Amino acid sequence: MSREDKTQKGESKQDAKGADPEANAAECDGDDICEVHDIPIPPDGGWGWVIVMSSFLCNLIVDGIAYTFGVFLPKFVIYFNEGKGTVAWVGSLLAGVYLSCGPIVGALTNKFGCRTTCIMGSVVGMAAFALSTLSESVAMLMVTYGIIGGIGFGLIYLPAIVSVGYYFEKKRALATGIAVCGSGFGTFVFAPLAAMLLEHYDWKGANLILAGIILNCAVFGSLMRPLEAPKKKCKPLLQRMAEDKAAQLERGSLMGSQYFMVQLADGSYEKRLKVPVNVDPGVHSSFDLDELAGAHAAARMPTISEAKSDPANGDAAQQEKKEDKQMKNAQLKDNLEEDPKESDKLIDEVKAAAVLRGSRNSVSNGEASNLKRRSGACGSKDDVSSLSASKKDLAARPLARKDVLYTGSVTNLREYQSQKSLASYRQSIVSIPKAVQTGKAGQGQKSGGGCCTCIPEATRKEISGLMDFSLMKDPVFLFLGVSNVFGMLGFYVPFVYIIDAATTKDIDEETAAFLLSIIGITNTVGRLISGYISDFPAVDSLFVTNVCIAVSGVAVFCVPFCSDYIGFCIASGVFGLFSSAFIALTSIVLVDLLGIAQLTNAFGLLCLLRGVAAIVGPPLAGSVFDMTQSYDVPFWLAGIFLFISSAISFMVPCVRRWAKRKEDALKAKTGGEMKQLKSSEDATRAVQT
């Protein structure tokens, strides 16, 4: 199902406003607490391009090393004297673990930020590759190189992707496309580099050098500077309320006219000449704090100078003002009881302004204490400030945005096009845990956590959000997940075995290593092309992905029929070009099928399923080779897996339409039952009357 709304609609909507969308974020109304200012604004450039460069280099190193395991495979087989099916577990664990640990890494990224997580991953990855040189068995190599190395790579990979989405909105498709091209470019660079290292050193020396290269990701991760909420100051509450009150007056603002309106005893209004006054709340101000009661209060009273100019009516005016003040103070307290979060803040501002104005308009400590006591739902002032700080901190976290994993342009999203401005879209897309929203974060951490009460509520929510298996009940996601499992069973087979398969056809080992470089460079081109095509609103990203998977399956299936180096180059180029869409369009397909609200959960589960399949695929193909002593059956099997993946994925639109019809039928049935129940109730009432 293609996106129905046009990208141009979203852009023209912004242009038609004639104002910068960021300017809307600076506006505050009287009923808002300026929560929009707690949301970091992606710069869509600036330091974001440094983030793109660091993400590109991290992907280059991580995927470059992971995809070139096939260069090391023959050396490991000879050194450990084990079968290829057994040794293949090392490389498959490296690739599978760094995909499977995505939900855990997501929670760590949300808690500690992209910079800290990436640096931590580079240290873990470096230690894993360094320790792998001490391995005396394949089992130990699986633990060091495979599992620990996979965890380190996972801690690098996800922050590199999330940081780009965090810094870009309108230009996200371009920025993400550049960043993920590091995967293909890394395969192009590291394949000959690994062959050269193995030629001059043994596999242990090569791994030590790779460990030093991995440590460079700490430098790139240090460039992932976290975004901060804009430090734009809202207008003081008193000033905003004064402006709202003044807007209701017939003559505009307090200083906008030479006259002001005064309500007389009979209820009529009289226009009087205004004397120069100080607008700020003070002794000589025409603005009285008593007007905080709201728009429904009566018109303001004359200033001190005007009252003194009419001594005959002085006593009556003072009495009327006193009664009016009591009424407005009562209204102010009622308003604050309805919104207790603002009570402490208002008390401090009112008392401070009252000191400036003198005893005439002061608010007594007893009134303030009573007001604070009556707004007990908010707790103490420290609790309010702590709650506000918690909400700001959570809103500034990367995965607080539901669209941070979306690699396309946000202007294609229906959620974006339905909003009035980019600022309102940001506010609608941020998700904050309910425990923090209700001011019960501490209670939330103590209850409902089971055996994980030591884990903060926000972290638990993030992990559960990335691993909520209830989504498996959705038939659309279930079919998509099964399709991805079959796809990953065959996806890594060419990366691991195509070099060895070429050497069995009497092709030089160094020349055969360049086949991975061909896959890498064509994969880079394919990511750019598929991303560009899918950015058109009329293009169905799922259909593009399915076609690309099918074509890549054909290329893998034809590898056994290649008899010379040219044939292997063609098969490698076609596979690299078309297999790129399988990875590059993942988030776009998920949003098209499930919506932006389900993206984080669906992406986490899909990474988990892909990781499990990636762990099983290459060892399965290696075991088949050990039994047949031929690469024909393993590559045919991998091609068939990709065919099955494409076929199941082609069924997803049909399943989606079936699920929608079933849901509509259920709604119609429920609505009919409700109408029948209502009619029976009406008939019963009619009989009783």
Disulfide bonds with the S-S distance in Angstrom:
none
